Amino acid sequence: MDGTEESDKDGGLDADTDGDRLRDGDEDADSDGSVDATETDPNIPDTDGDGIDDFEERASGSDPRDIASANDCQVFVDEFETR
């Protein structure tokens, strides 16, 4: 054993590769390595490219797969509200 087996028992499902505070296993629910219609990309923190990370969109009820849904999302950056 070289140690990688112990540190990655879950196959990376608990990792957060893109740093958006969502576990890879939650973003790629079927663990097939492709982004399906109901999933977000575990390698890109902002799947739809609207400037709001996937976690923030999910937390606010916005759709992290739909760039047009950013208008529904309120994000607080350094105590200032942005839309």
Secondary structure, DSSP 8 states (H G I E B T S, - for coil): --SHHHHTTTTTTT--TTSSSS-HHHHSTT-SSS--TT---TT-SSTT-SSS-HHHHHHHT--TT-GGGGGG--EEETTEEE-
